[in-house]
Amino acid sequence: MTESDPTAAAPTGSTAPRGALEAEIGADIRALSAISDQLGHVFARENNLRPNDFRALMHISTAENADRPLTPGQLGKLMGMSSAAVTYLVERLIESGHLRRGSDATDRRRVILYRDASGREAAEDFFTPVGEQARAAMSDFPEQDLLATHRVLTAVIRALRDHHSTLTDPT
């Protein structure tokens, strides 16, 4: 990250010691998180969603893409919300066309949350250009660099999830 632009990426080919490089990566991840949050607010505003609506859709989309769709209870736990608050949130997202309920294929009594077609289309319309710009930004990097970056990000995500679990798991 540069001093003049706190969201700019760290210089490539840095000769910084490992600790400094790890600090730069941490700063880059925070900058990525910040700009992602800003984009999320724009998407929410353009689609008449509240910030928690967008957060819920991100959790649902992430789980759905990982082929582990969420129940309302799981969503509530991820968001730190009561059952009543999640019910209200889910109802609002269903009414807005961003979400639908479905039955679990293995347990018909269990309710699963899915992005609805109109909500998915709104997200694709908004985020496809973001993905195109990101792919263009990465186009000059060799596949080996991208694989290393993926391994680093996966490790950091795992570490953050583990830390979150230690903060929220009562056992």
Disulfide bonds with the S-S distance in Angstrom:
none
